[in-house]
């Protein structure tokens, strides 16, 4: 990437879900590369699901910061805050929550990489907070990345063994 480069893109979609309702969403992403090592990103997202006698709305803002400290390793910090409104629940109020965390990415081989770190998340509906590991191997195939976050499984195994 070039120094001082901005990338901005957005997308939106409306889907008619037969016999269920209508789903609308829109998002816009912005990424700034001040140099070859740093990356700053921002995301805005909105979603509305309209179902007869039900539905919900979601608004989300997120950010991520990345630093490439080695040709095969980088550090990432992410944070998301969201609001959800359930339209069939009285009184109609916004529920909020957040996700945040950090992880390291290691390029293991030509097409293989591994993310390891921690993330915390909560929601106001349950008034709980959880912290789980990030263990995400990934494989690049024909320009697309295939990955699976195994952190929840690792968390449940460790929790079952020790707590």
N, C-alpha and C positions, 0 to 999 in steps of 0.2 A: 504494500500500500504506500501511497505517496504521503509526504509530510503535509499536515494540515488538510487532509481530505475528509469531506463529509459524504456520507451515503444516507439517503432518506428514501424509504419506500413504504407503501401502504397497500392494504387489500381489504376487501369487503365482500360479503356474500349474503344472499337471501336464499333460504331453502324452504320449500313447501314440503312438509313431512306429511305424507298422505295419512289421513284419519287421525292425525295427532295435532298438528298446528304449524306455525311458521317460526323459523329461526333466522335472525338477522345478526350479523356481527361486522365490525369494522376495526381495523387496527392500523397504527402508523408507528414505524420504527425509525430511529435516527441513530447513526453511529459516527463518531468522530475519531479520527486517527491523527493525533498531534505529531507523532513520529512513528518509527518502525516498531517500537516496543510497547507503547501504550494504546489502549482502545477504550473509549467511553461510549456507552449505549444508553438509550432511553426508549421506552415503549409506552404507548397509550392504547388501551383496548376497551371496547364496549360490546356487549352481547345482550340481546333480548330474545327470550323464548316466549312465544304466545301460544298457549294451549287453552282450549275452552275450560272455563272455571279454574284456571291455574296459570302459572307462568312465573318468570323471574327476569331480573335485570342484573347485569354484572358490569361494573366499571373497575378498571385496573390500571395502575401506573407502576412501571418497573424500571430499574436501572441496573447496569452491570459495568464493572471496571475490570480490565484485564491488563496484566503486565507480563511481557515475554522476557524472562530473566536469563534464559538459556535457549539455544536453538531448538532443543527438544523438550523444554519445560516452560510452563507459564502458570501464573497465579491469577485467580478469578474471584471477584466478590460480586454477589448478586443481592438484590433486594426488591421486593414486590409488596405493594399495599393494595388491597382491593375492598370494594363495597359490593354487597349483594342485597337485593331487595326481592323477597318472596311475595309475589302479588296475591297469593291466596291465603296469606297469614294475616290475621288482624291483631294489633294494629299494623298497618303497612309501615315498616321502618327499615332503615338500612342496617345491615349487619356488616361488620368489617373484620378483616384479618390481615395477616402479613406472612411473608416468607422471606428469610434472609439467610445468608451463609457464605461460605468460601470453599474453594477447592483448588487443588493443583492438577494440572494436566501434564501427563508424561507421554511423549511419543515413544512407543516401545519398539516398533518395527516399521517397515515401509507403510503398511496399511492399518496397523494396530495402535491404539492409544488407550490410556487409562486415566480417569478422573477419580481422585480421592479427596474427601473433605467432610464437612459437616454442614447441616442446614437445620434451621429452626422454623417452625410454623405454628400458627394459632388461628383460632376463629372465635368470634364473640358468641356464636350460637352455643357452643359447648363450654366456653370459658376455660379452655385447656391450652397448654403449649406442649409441643413435642420437639425433641432434638434427635435427629437420626443421622447416621453416617451416609456419605455419598460414596458409592463404589460403582463406577460406571465404565465398564469396558466398551470400546467402540471399534468398529471395523469399517473401512471405507471401501465401497464397492461401486464401480462405474460412476464415480463422482458423488455418490450419496453415502451418507453416514448411517450406519446401523448400530444402535447402542441399546443397552438395557441397564437401568439403574437398579442394582442389586442391594442398595443400602438398606431398604426396608426389610429384606429377607435377612441380611446380616444382623440387623438390629433385633429382630424377633428371635433369631437363633441365640445370640448372646444373652438376650433377656431371659430366655428359657433356661439357659445353662447356669447363669449366675445370679438371677434375681427372683 
